[in-house]
């Protein structure tokens, strides 16, 4: 019985090791950016404040049109299920306020290792490059 349990554990571990890409086993960095994508030349800045699940507050910025707030996340964990830090940002513009996860897992950032957020008047857009944006949610 112990031998069967040991074989199952060994087979499961081997399967996991061979089905996950090798870059999951090194210290990988990811670029995270929040970009002010307003197009109406708003005189009010976009205020961004972010915190990490394990490092606390990383600070904030007041962004004018076209400005961005960026930082690097280093992942030291082996697998997605034990992913590194999560970064939650609160964004304020005039009387509007929205909170969202800017970085939550390595898979979301893609092969380019970029988690980019473009904040516009009509909502929040996510992309792995600066050309392909998908609207994830509105201000409401």
C-alpha positions as CSV (number, residue, x, y, z in Angstrom):
1,X,0.0,0.0,0.0
2,X,2.8,2.4,0.9
3,X,4.6,1.5,-2.4
4,X,1.5,2.4,-4.4
5,X,1.1,5.7,-2.6
6,X,4.7,6.5,-3.2
7,X,4.4,5.6,-6.9
8,X,1.4,7.9,-7.3
9,X,3.2,10.8,-5.7
10,X,6.3,10.2,-7.8
11,X,4.2,10.0,-11.0
12,X,2.2,13.1,-10.1
13,X,5.4,15.1,-9.4
14,X,6.9,13.9,-12.7
15,X,3.8,14.9,-14.6
16,X,3.8,18.4,-13.1
17,X,7.5,18.9,-13.8
18,X,7.2,18.0,-17.5
19,X,3.9,19.9,-18.2
20,X,5.1,23.2,-16.8
21,X,7.5,25.4,-18.9
22,X,11.0,25.8,-17.4
23,X,10.6,29.5,-16.9
24,X,8.4,28.7,-14.0
25,X,11.4,27.5,-12.0
26,X,13.5,30.7,-12.1
27,X,13.3,34.2,-10.8
28,X,11.1,35.8,-13.4
29,X,10.3,39.5,-13.6
30,X,7.1,41.0,-14.9
31,X,6.5,44.6,-15.9
32,X,3.3,46.1,-14.6
33,X,2.0,49.5,-15.9
34,X,-1.0,51.7,-15.3
35,X,-1.4,54.2,-18.1
36,X,-3.5,57.4,-18.2
37,X,-5.2,56.9,-21.6
38,X,-7.6,59.9,-21.3
39,X,-8.1,61.7,-24.6
40,X,-10.0,64.8,-23.5
41,X,-7.1,66.7,-22.0
42,X,-8.6,66.4,-18.5
43,X,-7.2,69.0,-16.1
44,X,-7.8,66.5,-13.3
45,X,-5.0,63.9,-12.9
46,X,-5.6,60.2,-12.6
47,X,-4.5,59.3,-9.1
48,X,-3.1,55.7,-8.7
49,X,-2.2,54.1,-5.4
50,X,-1.1,50.4,-5.3
51,X,-0.4,47.9,-2.6
52,X,1.2,44.4,-2.6
53,X,-0.2,41.4,-0.8
54,X,3.2,40.8,0.9
55,X,5.1,44.1,0.6
56,X,2.4,46.6,1.7
57,X,2.0,49.9,-0.1
58,X,4.4,50.5,-3.0
59,X,3.2,54.1,-3.4
60,X,1.2,56.1,-5.9
61,X,1.3,58.8,-8.5
62,X,-0.9,61.5,-10.0
63,X,-0.8,60.9,-13.8
64,X,-1.5,63.4,-16.4
65,X,-2.7,62.4,-19.9
66,X,-0.3,59.9,-21.4
67,X,1.7,59.4,-18.1
68,X,2.2,55.9,-16.6
69,X,3.0,54.4,-13.3
70,X,5.1,51.2,-13.6
71,X,6.9,48.7,-11.4
72,X,8.5,45.3,-11.6
73,X,7.2,42.1,-9.9
74,X,9.7,39.3,-9.2
75,X,8.2,35.8,-9.0
76,X,10.2,33.3,-7.1
77,X,7.7,30.5,-6.8
78,X,7.6,27.3,-8.7
79,X,4.0,27.1,-9.8
80,X,1.0,29.2,-10.6
81,X,-0.9,27.9,-7.6
82,X,1.7,29.3,-5.3
83,X,2.0,32.5,-7.3
84,X,4.0,35.5,-6.1
85,X,2.6,38.8,-4.9
86,X,-0.7,40.3,-6.0
87,X,-0.9,44.0,-6.6
88,X,-4.1,45.8,-6.1
89,X,-4.5,49.4,-7.2
90,X,-7.0,52.1,-6.4
91,X,-7.6,54.6,-9.1
92,X,-9.3,57.9,-8.6
93,X,-10.4,60.5,-11.2
94,X,-12.6,63.3,-10.0
95,X,-15.5,61.8,-8.1
96,X,-14.9,58.3,-9.5
97,X,-12.9,55.6,-7.7
98,X,-12.2,52.0,-8.8
99,X,-10.1,49.2,-7.3
100,X,-8.6,46.4,-9.4
101,X,-5.9,43.7,-9.4
102,X,-3.1,45.0,-11.5
103,X,-1.0,41.8,-11.1
104,X,-2.4,38.6,-9.9
105,X,-0.6,35.7,-11.7
106,X,2.1,35.1,-14.2
107,X,-0.1,33.6,-16.9
108,X,-2.2,36.8,-17.3
109,X,1.0,38.7,-18.3
110,X,1.7,36.4,-21.2
111,X,5.0,35.5,-22.9
112,X,6.1,39.2,-23.0
113,X,5.8,39.2,-19.2
114,X,3.8,42.5,-19.3
115,X,0.6,43.4,-17.5
116,X,-0.5,46.7,-18.9
117,X,-3.6,48.7,-17.9
118,X,-4.9,51.6,-20.0
119,X,-7.4,53.7,-18.0
120,X,-9.8,55.7,-20.2
121,X,-12.9,57.7,-19.6
122,X,-15.1,54.7,-20.4
123,X,-13.2,52.0,-18.5
124,X,-10.1,49.9,-17.8
125,X,-8.4,48.1,-20.6
126,X,-5.8,45.2,-20.3
127,X,-3.1,44.2,-22.7
128,X,0.2,42.3,-22.9
129,X,1.6,44.8,-25.4
130,X,0.8,48.4,-26.2
131,X,-1.3,47.6,-29.3
132,X,-4.0,45.1,-28.3
133,X,-6.3,46.3,-25.6
134,X,-9.4,44.5,-24.2
135,X,-11.8,46.3,-22.0
136,X,-12.2,44.5,-18.7
137,X,-14.6,46.8,-16.8
138,X,-16.0,50.3,-16.6
139,X,-15.7,52.9,-13.8
140,X,-19.0,51.8,-12.3
